[in-house]
Amino acid sequence: MLVRDWIEDSLYNPNYGYFPKQAVIFDTQNITFDFGRLRNSVEFQVEIGRQYAKYGADQLQGPGRQIWHTPTELFKPWYGIALAKCLVSEYLLKYFPYQDFVIYEIGAGNGTLAMNILDYLRSNHPEVYDRTRYHIIEISESLVKLQKKKLTPFHPCVKVIHKSIFRWDKKEPSPCFVVAMEVIDNFAHDMIRYDLRTLQPLQALVTIDDRGDFDMIYAPVTDPLISSFLKLRTQLAHPPAIPRLLRASPALLKAFSNLPFGPNLSQAEYIPTRLLSLLRTLRNHFPRHRLLLSDFSSVPDAISGYNAPVVQTRFQNTTVPVTTLLVAQGFFDIFFPTDFTRLRDMYEHILAEPASGDLPEAPSTPRLATSSPLALGSDYFSSYHPSNRRKPVDGVTSASGLPVGERKSSVFTHAQFLSTCADLQNTRLKSGENPMLEFYQNVKFLF
């Protein structure tokens, strides 16, 4: 099978997958850290360790429960409030009071972020809370039950949908916000390598023999999603993971490939094909969305290869990273870094394309008049179009009534984003350190 299918089966198979069977999201329950009373970040780490200890020690045999924490849980409710402020400011600026406040959260974990956002809205913006519709798209059956139990008694506006985002088939015509926090790192990737004689890409396939051992073979690219990603990468001028000199000089490439004991294939390269599927889903089914996304931009202890993942398990209370992707399915976490600059380029390019299957309908009768300024052409009033805005959409206008394009997304470091949106006084320690800014330095935001 393709590497992405193998990764998805390892992580999400309902019978033995890592997330249904092994993973536990760190949850401080009703405890909120009193940051102002903690001396420094060392004492904060000690407090986190005490909360971890409540989960008990691992078994002596076999892999232990793999508990992973998120900024939502460590810095609640302040982290969730920061995201709420970001979203509600956009909503108040653009849509209130004419449109509902529609939020879709992909993979809501324990439901803590949703709870923090909705609690903040109810307390500080009751007029917005009354118009809020909060949808959670969750692939895990156990987390669906947990989210419903935790959220719906307190916030009737929450609707939890047990479904993979990759199988989403409903169109949301209203303006909405899509939130994806710490989700895309576990999106399956494909692996490709290049034939160093021809520079043709080859797709990797995972095989298993009659003894149960895994291996990898390579074949010419035939998968439509891999082909589509490679085509998009060429359009965006994102180079493959081959040294520039080899790509630029056929003579040098030939000499390199003829070296004694020289490699005939390039290093393994992991490409985010499932991330491409997500971006297309957003374009096709959420045409008026605004995306707020955060995840790892780099990871330590990755296996070899370009854009390679971390593959790790837990044994006797110790996290153990390994050096290969081909491990026992269901016992290992597999998570990837994201190149946010390339992600932004892909995202904006895909949004500029027409939605799949969408063709303009021919009017049954000639239109004698229209209220849409785009009927005159988007550049009728001015040929200038700001480079930081998307093309205008018919029916979406500015306060002046003229066509206006949505602001393009930007990339922020974790500290940059929270410095703008968060009330930092609430997470400052006695020493003056602020762990909400200083932790997660390998995390970025797209908004």
Disulfide bonds with the S-S distance in Angstrom:
none
